[in-house]
């Protein structure tokens, strides 16, 4: 019981000290728009067990939505001002039940930034979703892309 009490006190006061030391001052740009920006769509497929099978359709869907918002789609990272990363990480859940998958979908609109000789990555928007029991997760990926890209202007 003493150890438990000590752990609770450590968590309460230890995290308070950390919170006092760390402050985050995010930068917001309400005028940011993807209109006329060169955007490349990058796919990171770490799906296993047939959990994501419409990779090409998802990429084309994202590109079409971005173009409707005024972005210029490019095929090469070196020509892009922004990158829309679409990452699906899954693995079969319970091998004896191959129709089930668990995983995550991560969408992130990012920009490379150089400052004082350093390279940084700035995230303009991000969306993460965890999945359980979808197979394939194709429709869910398209639905989440629609939600996320609908916020762009």
N, C-alpha and C positions, 0 to 999 in steps of 0.2 A: 504494500500500500504506500509506503514511503517513497519507493522508486517511482510509482505512478504519479504521486503528488509532485515530486521533483521534476519529472518530465513535463507535466502540465505547466508548472511555473516557468520552466525553461522556454517552452513554446510561447507562452504569453509574453514574457518579458524579453526573450531573445529576439522574437520577431518584431517587437516594438522598437528595439534598438536598431534593427536593420531598416525598418520603415522610416525611422527618423534620418538615417544616413542617406537613403536613396530617394531622390525626387525625379520625377519624369515630367518633362515639359514638352508635350507633343506640339508639333508644328501643324497647323491647319491652313489649307489654302482653299477657301470656299469658291474661288474662281477656277480651280483646276478642271480641265476638260480633256477628253481624249480626242476631241475634234481636231482633225488635221495632224494628229500624231502618228508616227510610223510605229506600228505594233506588230510584233511577231507572237504567234501562239506556240508555246512549247508544251509538249506532252511528256509526262513522266509516268510510264506504265510499269507499276510494280504489282500488278494484279496477278493473282495465281488462281488456278483451278477453274478457269473460264468465268471468273466473276465480272469481268469487264470485256465486252466483245465488240463494242461500237466505237472504237478509238477514233477512226477516221471521221465518222459522223459527228462526234463530239467536237473535234477540231474544226470541221467545216461550219458547224452550228455557231461556235464561238466567233469564228472569223466573220460570218454573215452578220451576226448581232453587232459586232464591233464596227463593221462597215456602215450599218444602218445608223450608228451613233456618230458617224463622221470620221472614224479612224481610217488610216491608210494601212492596209495589211501588207507586210513584207515577209519574205521567206527566209531571211538571213539575219541572225542576231547582230551582225556588224552594221546593218543598215537600220536597225530598230532604235527608237527612242524609248519604247516601253516593251515589256515582256509580260504576256499573260501566261502564267504557269498553271497548268492543269495537271495535278498529281493524284493518282489513285493508287493506294497501297492496300492490298487485300491478301488474305490467305484463306484456304478452305477451312471451314469450321466443322469440326467433327468429321473425320475422313469417312466414317461409316454413313454419314448423311451428306453426300457430295452436292446436294442442291442448296446448301447454305454457305454463306460467306460472311465474314466480318471484315471491316476495313475502314479507311478514311478517305475522304475526298478533300483536297486542299486546292483552293483557287487563290492566286495572288497576282495582282498587277504590280510590277516592280520596275524600277529604273536604276540604272547604274549611275553612280555619282563619284566624281573624283574631287578630292580635296587635299591640298598640300602633299601631293604625291601618293596619297592613299586611295584605294578603290573601296567604295562602300555600296551597299544595296539599300535603296529606299523603297519601302513598301507603300504603294499608293492606296491599295485596298486589299483586303484578305477575307477569306471565307473558309471555314473548316466544318466538316460534317462527319460524324461517325456513323457507320452502317452496321446493321446486324440482320442477318437472314434475307438478304436480297441476292437473287441470282437469276440472270445477271443483273448488275446494278446499272444497266444502260439507261433506263428511263429516269432513274434517280439522278444520275450524273447530268442528264439534259435538263431536268427540272431545277437542279441547283445552279446550273449555269444560267438558266433563264432568270432566276431570282437575283443572282449576283450581278449579272450584266445589265439587268434592268435598272440598277442604281447608277450606272455610268451616264454621264452627259457630256 
